[in-house]
Amino acid sequence: MKFDLTGYDIENLLKKLYLKKITLYNVVRSEHNHVIFEVGDKDEKKVKRYIKNFKVISTLGLIKRLPILTLANLGIILGVFFGILFALFASNYTWQIEIYGTKDLSKTDITNVLNDNGIRVGKINLQSSEDIENILLNNYEMIAQVSVIRQGTSIIINISEKLVYEEQTFQPIVAKFNGIVTDINIITGTTNVKVGDYVNVGDILVLPFNINSNGEKVSVEPIAEICGQIFVISKCELNKNEYVLQRTGNSITVYKYKIFGFKLFDGKAKNSFALFETEMYNEYISDLLPISREKIVYYELKSSVVEHDFEIEKDDLIRKSVENAYSMLPQYTEKLDENTETSIVGDKMFACTTITVLGVING
Amino acid sequence: MLDEINKFMQDTEISINYRTVNLGGKFLYIEGIKSVVSFGIDEMQFQMKKTLLIVEGHDLRIKYLDKNTCVIEGSIKNVGIR
């Protein structure tokens, strides 16, 4: 603050200011009653208290000095101005896009969608956070919630994906054996049969759902044990005349040569048998060379008829039928019945074994 | 040199009441002022603790004045005490 005063007893004024610890600058007394001096802005009010007896020609306050200060510090002011301008300009650029919270959605896909809408790294992005949120919500039905935050020149996207409820499908319990249902033990699921029903293999015993209190079907994995009388039937047959093929003892060996698995050339020998069976071998000629040789041996066959005697082979046929029936049985608690019957129809003999047990129909 | 003088003053217990430094007749630094007695563009008088300091010259102005020190700018011709 600059003061330009006229009056008397200037020394006394200076003395007062001096005693009040007011620092003075550039004190000039051009005439005996004229003084010009400057004080700091904080001392302005103090000085004004002591200059009441003086005629104030002019005071140059902070506002009046502003143009002078501005011109004096033009370089700094311009530097600050352009610095702020550059900061404002640069802050509109996006230098990083961070995406969090994705599980099934691809971050690359999301970035591509943002790019298509003009939001990309290294470009000026004037779209608001809400605009970006709407873009993502409109493009992805999978997104339940999205929040976009701008932090400096970064865009931080937090995504919550919708929980996808996939209704599980369960298979019903089916009968693995033919039988009559005698007992039903269900833990989960809904029964499809009742005690006394005859079921065949593949029939549905327990359905894969429960009925809740609202009468709605709720899908569940059926767990149950359906017990009953299980019937296992085994049939074996024997033809009186059986055609069999036998080797005559004649054979032809044919060679085929290969290199790296590709055909190289075939040997001269050719198969000339009308009825034959073959045996094949693959062997390498040398441990060093990649040349292999396929050896095919053709054995000549002849057909002949073998006549069976039913009386002699009946017991074998029955044993075979019973063994076969037992091999088909599940684990059972009690055997109720076993019966094997034989019959001859034409030139065939049949053996039919039926075993009845108590067991679990669904295996 | 100033350090040696200060040391000498301390050793001999001589107290100094003021100090002036004349910078080529263009600036005068004064320390130990008690009050301003008079001042004008040709002459200025300052009351020190025990003496009166008189500065003579042309186009004198007080560049800086606070409770203890003062810097005078101008064409300083003579600094004396009374």
Chai-1 contact restraints between the chains, C-beta under 6 A:
chainA,res_idxA,chainB,res_idxB,connection_type,confidence,min_distance_angstrom,max_distance_angstrom,comment,restraint_id
A,E11,B,V36,contact,1.0,0.0,6.0,A-B,restraint_1
A,E11,B,S38,contact,1.0,0.0,6.0,A-B,restraint_2
A,L14,B,V36,contact,1.0,0.0,6.0,A-B,restraint_3
A,K15,B,S35,contact,1.0,0.0,6.0,A-B,restraint_4
A,K15,B,V36,contact,1.0,0.0,6.0,A-B,restraint_5
A,K21,B,K67,contact,1.0,0.0,6.0,A-B,restraint_6
A,T23,B,D66,contact,1.0,0.0,6.0,A-B,restraint_7
A,L24,B,L65,contact,1.0,0.0,6.0,A-B,restraint_8
A,Y25,B,Y64,contact,1.0,0.0,6.0,A-B,restraint_9
A,V27,B,I62,contact,1.0,0.0,6.0,A-B,restraint_10
A,V28,B,R61,contact,1.0,0.0,6.0,A-B,restraint_11
A,R29,B,F39,contact,1.0,0.0,6.0,A-B,restraint_12
A,R29,B,G40,contact,1.0,0.0,6.0,A-B,restraint_13
